[in-house]
Amino acid sequence: MKFITTNDDKKQYSHQSIVKESNCKQIFDLIFENEGISRIEISKKTGLSRATVSMLVDELAEAGLINILGEGDSASSGRKPIMLEINKDRVQIITLSMMQSTFRYTLCDLKGGEIDTFLQSVVYKKGCAKKIWNDIQDKSPHLDAEKLQAVCVAIPAKINNAEKIINFSSVLDIQKNCDLLAELKTIQPKLPLLVGNTSSAYAYAEYKYVYNGKIDDMIFFCIGAGVGAGILMNGRVFNGEIGHMTIDPEGPLCSCGKRGCVESLVSKTVLLREFEMIVRKNRDSHLYKLCDGDGTRIHYGNIRVALENKDPRTIEVAGRLAGKIAYCISNVICMFNPEEIVIGCGIEELGQTFLDMIIQKVEIPGSNGVGSVKNMHIRYSRIESNAEAKGLFRYFLDKLFTVVTETENMIYLWN
């Protein structure tokens, strides 16, 4: 299996091999999206001759990328069509989601299915990749090094594309002697390493698995340990560092050195701390009872219950926090005018009541002055679990995975 990246990094190939790669990938993608499709249907959808399709399908089957199944149904009285499917067991792809003091490992098959997955602690220091790889070998029983095709990593950080180093991460505690990207490349040095921002991975997962690629513009707000945005524009996903956009110049000091950044006002840590104060100061609140008076037991689930039960103090604090999130969303809408706004990365556990508060407070300028949003769709993420792995896998499959051409085993940045 070979890989290809942007035009700047591409080796020189003959026109014939480029055309063949394009046709092979087009056929592969159709089989991926249409389980049980036939050669005849592929020919109709691609415009390629039946002879060309048959030849390339046979090559994909010989390479083990697809399975040729039995006969399918046909409305005509002629020869029954032969159905095709992706051979999910032919390829494995490692995805890693780097978090504050842990990483989530997922081993994916060629259909994006989870083969193995686990959460493991990590210290981001020199030599950390060796420990990560040892953990993978110990805890991933189905890992097959012969089938591995790439390592894909989601990092909540701003990455310098030119120098391929991490400029800044307010979430990861990376020690000064640790070149994290170079460390990660050593996990499988003979394979390509795709590195994407966590917000971009979430956004791409939503784009492909919820919208099925049938939307052009969307903003995914990732509100977790950090705050970021995956920005979908004309079908391409970019990272937006909205977490360090100032919305209150007199606000608290942020880890980036500025004051009043979005992240310093509405990250998960800040949200939980604000609700924890209710438990500490209001014994008559419903939230106090849900936590048995212990502020350390606060989590999004019991906050959601308190909101649903219309606990006055919880509603008051939630309204104030929802207003700050809405202020940030309003600014981004003015910049990009997306079709959809999606909010995720765990905050959806606060429930519909909190989302409704945000929606009610989002304001954008219109012909009659500043008003509330009426036609903008704002909702929670619909990816139930491990969205980073899904986004990384699908981006790799769509943008880098090829079957003919060859590229160097480099670090490919998707920032």
Rosetta blueprint (number, residue, H / E / L):
1 M L
2 K E
3 F E
4 I L
5 T L
6 T L
7 N H
8 D H
9 D H
10 K L
11 K L
12 Q L
13 Y L
14 S L
15 H H
16 Q H
17 S H
18 I H
19 V H
20 K H
21 E H
22 S H
23 N H
24 C H
25 K H
26 Q H
27 I H
28 F H
29 D H
30 L H
31 I H
32 F H
33 E H
34 N L
35 E L
36 G L
37 I E
38 S E
39 R H
40 I H
41 E H
42 I H
43 S H
44 K H
45 K H
46 T H
47 G L
48 L L
49 S L
50 R H
51 A H
52 T H
53 V H
54 S H
55 M H
56 L H
57 V H
58 D H
59 E H
60 L H
61 A H
62 E H
63 A L
64 G L
65 L L
66 I E
67 N E
68 I E
69 L E
70 G E
71 E E
72 G L
73 D L
74 S L
75 A L
76 S L
77 S L
78 G L
79 R L
80 K L
81 P L
82 I E
83 M E
84 L E
85 E E
86 I E
87 N L
88 K L
89 D L
90 R L
91 V L
92 Q E
93 I E
94 I E
95 T E
96 L E
97 S E
98 M E
99 M L
100 Q L
101 S L
102 T E
103 F E
104 R E
105 Y E
106 T E
107 L E
108 C E
109 D L
110 L L
111 K L
112 G L
113 G L
114 E E
115 I E
116 D E
117 T E
118 F E
119 L E
120 Q E
121 S E
122 V L
123 V L
124 Y L
125 K L
126 K L
127 G L
128 C H
129 A H
130 K H
131 K H
132 I H
133 W H
134 N H
135 D H
136 I H
137 Q H
138 D H
139 K H
140 S L
141 P L
142 H L
143 L L
144 D L
145 A L
146 E L
147 K L
148 L E
149 Q E
150 A E
151 V E
152 C E
153 V E
154 A E
155 I E
156 P L
157 A L
158 K E
159 I E
160 N E
161 N L
162 A L
163 E L
164 K L
165 I E
166 I E
167 N E
168 F E
169 S L
170 S L
171 V L
172 L L
173 D L
174 I L
175 Q L
176 K L
177 N L
178 C L
179 D L
180 L H
181 L H
182 A H
183 E H
184 L H
185 K H
186 T L
187 I L
188 Q L
189 P L
190 K L
191 L L
192 P L
193 L E
194 L E
195 V E
196 G E
197 N E
198 T H
199 S H
200 S H
201 A H
202 Y H
203 A H
204 Y H
205 A H
206 E H
207 Y H
208 K H
209 Y H
210 V H
211 Y L
212 N L
213 G L
214 K L
215 I L
216 D L
217 D L
218 M E
219 I E
220 F E
221 F E
222 C E
223 I E
224 G L
225 A L
226 G L
227 V E
228 G E
229 A E
230 G E
231 I E
232 L E
233 M E
234 N L
235 G L
236 R E
237 V E
238 F E
239 N E
240 G E
241 E L
242 I H
243 G H
244 H H
245 M L
246 T E
247 I L
248 D L
249 P L
250 E L
251 G L
252 P L
253 L E
254 C L
255 S L
256 C L
257 G L
258 K L
259 R E
260 G L
261 C E
262 V H
263 E H
264 S H
265 L H
266 V H
267 S L
268 K H
269 T H
270 V H
271 L H
272 L H
273 R H
274 E H
275 F H
276 E H
277 M H
278 I H
279 V H
280 R H
281 K H
282 N L
283 R L
284 D L
285 S L
286 H H
287 L H
288 Y H
289 K H
290 L H
291 C L
292 D L
293 G L
294 D L
295 G H
296 T H
297 R H
298 I L
299 H L
300 Y H
301 G H
302 N H
303 I H
304 R H
305 V H
306 A H
307 L H
308 E H
309 N L
310 K L
311 D L
312 P H
313 R H
314 T H
315 I H
316 E H
317 V H
318 A H
319 G H
320 R H
321 L H
322 A H
323 G H
324 K H
325 I H
326 A H
327 Y H
328 C H
329 I H
330 S H
331 N H
332 V H
333 I H
334 C H
335 M H
336 F H
337 N L
338 P L
339 E L
340 E E
341 I E
342 V E
343 I E
344 G E
345 C L
346 G L
347 I H
348 E H
349 E H
350 L H
351 G L
352 Q H
353 T H
354 F H
355 L H
356 D H
357 M H
358 I H
359 I H
360 Q H
361 K H
362 V L
363 E E
364 I E
365 P E
366 G E
367 S L
368 N L
369 G E
370 V E
371 G E
372 S E
373 V L
374 K L
375 N L
376 M L
377 H E
378 I E
379 R E
380 Y E
381 S L
382 R L
383 I L
384 E L
385 S L
386 N L
387 A H
388 E H
389 A H
390 K H
391 G H
392 L H
393 F H
394 R H
395 Y H
396 F H
397 L H
398 D H
399 K H
400 L L
401 F E
402 T E
403 V L
404 V L
405 T L
406 E L
407 T L
408 E L
409 N L
410 M L
411 I E
412 Y E
413 L E
414 W E
415 N L
